Amino acid sequence: MSAAPPHLSVSVAAELGPFLLQATLEVGVEPLALVGPNGSGKTSLLLAILGLIKLERGRILLGNEVLVDTASSIERPTEERHLAYLPQDFGLFPHLTAVENVAFALACSSAPTSRKERPAQAMTWLDRFGLGGLANRKPTQLSGGERQRIALARALASSPKAILLDEPTASLDVEARVEVRAFLAESIRSLGLPTILVTHDIMDVEALAGRVAVLEKGRVMGCGLPADIRKSPPTPFASKFLSTPGSERPSIAE
C-alpha cells in the first residue's frame, strides 16, 4: 500500500485584536499562495500553524499526525511540528557563519545530529544549494539573495514535513528576487512538501504557487487556481492584485 501524499490541513480560530482569525486551508504538494491586504492576518496565520499564537479553537493535521486539536487538548510544541519557517528577515543568527547557522538547525531537528557530525552535514546542505563557497561568511558579509538561500538551506536541514514562507522576496532587490524565485521554485518542486507562501508580489504567485487563497480580516474569502480567482475575484483586492502584471503593479507591502 503506497503512502498518502503529503498534506497539511488547517482549521483555526484566534483573537487578533481588531478581528477574529478564522481560517480553513487544505494544502497538498501544490504550493498555496496566501494573499490579502495589509493587516489581514496572513503572517498571524503562519504563526498560528507554528504554535506561536494561542488558538481559541482549532485542528491542524500534517499527514496523519495531529499537531493541534483543541477539542482533545492536543497541542504539540513548535519544535515538534516538523515545519520549516522562513521569516521575512531570514532569521539567520548574525554571530554565526553560514555553516554554523545550518549546523544549529541540525542540532534542533527531530532526529538531532551528533555534534561531531554537524559541520560535515551542514556543508552537505550548503553544497546541495551551491553555497559551499559561503560557508565561513557571516550574514553581514552576504547579499540578500545569499542570505535567503542559506536561510532556506537551514530550514530544510531539519527535515521538515511542510514549508511556511513569509514574504520570501520582499527585502530583496529586483535582480536578487529573480534569482531567489528560481531557486525557491526548483527547491519546492523537488521536495514535494506542502508549502504556504505569504506574499504581496504577483510575481511570487506566478513563479511559485499552484493555488491562491485570499485572506481578508482573518477569513479566507476565496481559494483556487490563479486563473479561476482572476476570472471571479472574491474581493476588490483580489481583482486588483491578480489583474495587474507584476512589473507594473504598485507596491502594497506590509
N, C-alpha and C positions, 0 to 999 in steps of 0.2 A: 504494500500500500504506500503510495507516494505521499510525501509530506505536504501539508497545506501551504499555499503561497503565503509569504509574509503579509501581515495585515495589522493595522492599528485602528482600533475602534474607540472613539472618544464621545462621551456624553457628560458634560459638566455644567455646574451652576456655581457661581461665586459672586459675592458682592464686590463691586469695583468702585464704590463711592457714588458717582452720579447715575450709575445704572447696574443692572444685574447681567453678568456674563452668563449666557445660557446658550451653549453651542453643542451641536452634534456633528461629528465628522466621521467618515469612513475613508481610510487611506490604504490602498494596496501598493503594488510595486510602481504604479504610475504616480509620479510626484504631483503633489497638490500645492498650488499657489494660493496663499491667503492674502486677500487684498481688501482695502477699505479706507475710509477717511482717517485723518488724524484722530487719535484717541478712541478708536472704535473697539479696542480690546485685543488687537492681534498679538502683540508681544505678551500680554497677560495670559492669553490662551496657551501659548507655548510654555509659559512659566507654570501654569496650572497642570499641564501634562507632565512637566518635570517634577511636580510636587513642591514647588516653591511658593504657591499661593494656596491658601486654605479654601477648600471647597465647602459649599453649603450642602451639596449633594453631587454625586457623580459615579460614573463607572468607566474605567479605562481598561481595555484589553489590548495586549500585544501578542498576536498569535493566540495561543491557548492559555497564556499567562494573564492572570488578573492583577493589574497594577494597583487599581483602586476600585473599591466597591463600598461606598459609604453605608449602604443598607446592611452590609455584612461586617462593617467595621474593619475592612481590609484597606490598608494604605501602606504600600511599600515605600521605604525611604528613597530619596532621589538616587543615591548611589547604587541601588539595587534594581533600577528600572531599565538598565541597558539602553539608554538613549544618548545619542551623540548630539550635543548642542553647540552651535556656533553663534555667540552673541554678536551684536553689531560692532563692538570694539575688538573682536577677535579673541579676547580673553587670555592672551599669552602672558606668562609671568615675565616681567621686564628684566629681572635679575638672573634669569636662566637663559642658556643658549638654546638654539633650535632643538638640538638633540636632547638636551635636558628637559625641555618642555614636553617632548614626546615621551621620554622615559618616565616622566611623572604620571602620564596617563596610563602607562603600563603597570605602574605600581597600584593604581586605583581601579583597575579593571576587575571584572567578575572573577577572573582567574589570574590573580597577580603574578607577574613575572618576578623571579628572584632578582635581588639587587645586582648580582654578578652578570646576569643575562640581559638586563635592561638596556645598557648602551648599545650592544650589538643589534638587538631587536629594534630599538629606536632608529638606528641607522638604516635598517632594512626598510622601515616605513618611509624615511626620507628619500632613500634611493628609489623606492617604488614610484614616488611622485616627482622624481628628477630634482630633488632638493639636497642631495648629499653634499654638494659644494657649499651649502649654507649652514652646515651642522654646527659650527663653532661660533656662529654670529648670534648676537642678542637682538631682540625685536627692534631696538632703536637703530640697528645697522642694516635693517631690511626695508625694502619697498613695501607699499601697501599690498600689492599683489603677492609678494613673497610671504608676508605675514599671514595673509588669508589662506594660502596653500599649506603653510606649516600648521595653522590652526586646524585645518581640516584633517591633516595627517595625524595630529594629536588626538582629535575627536574619534577618528576611526581606529586608532591603535587600541582603544578599549574594547574592541569587538562589539559594537552596538547592534541592536536589532531594529532600530529606526533612527532617522536623522531629522533634527529640527534646525532650520536655518533662519536666522533673524537678520534681514536686510544684508545679505552676504556681499553686495557690491556697493552699498550706499556710500561708504567712506573712501572709495577708490576713484582715481581719475579715469577719464574716458578710455584711455589705452589699456589701463590695468583691468577695467571692467570687462573688456572684450576677452582678455587673456583668462581672467578668473572664471567667466561664464563658460568658456570652452572647457576649462579644467574641471569645473563642477559638473557640467553636463556629462562628460566622459566618466567621472568618478561615480556619479549617481547611477548612471546606466549600468556600469559594470558591477556595482554592488547589489542592485536589485532590492533595496530595502525601502520600506515605507518612508516617505520624505514629505515634510511640510515646509514650505518656503514662504516666509513673510516678506513681502516686497511692496515698494511703491513704484517700481520700474517695469513698464510693459515689456521691455526687452528681456528682463529676467524671466517673465512669464513665457514669452515666446521661445526662449532658449532652454528653459529648464523644466517647465511644468507640462503635464498632460491634462490636468483639470484645474479649474479655478473655483474658489469659494469666496463669496463676497460677505464680509463681516461689517455690520453697522450697529453701533450701540450695543455691542455684545451678542448680537444674534446673526446667525447665518441666513442671509436674505436670498441666496441662490447658490447653486453649486452644479457644475457640469463642465463640458468641453468648452474651451475658449470661444469656439465658433458659435456654439449654442447660446452662451451668455451674451456674446456680442449681438446675436440676432434678436434675443429677447432679454435685454438687460433688466434685472430686478429693481435697480435703483438708478437715479440720475448719476451718481458717482460711477457706477459700473458702466453706464453708457459712455461717459466721458473717458474713463480710463481705458476701455478696450477699443474705442473707436479712433483714437489718435495714435499715429505712428510714434514709436518710442523716441526717435531722434527729434521729433517736433513737439512732444508733449511737455508742458510746463512742469517744473519740479513741484511735487507735493509731498516731499519727505517730512517725516515727523521731526 
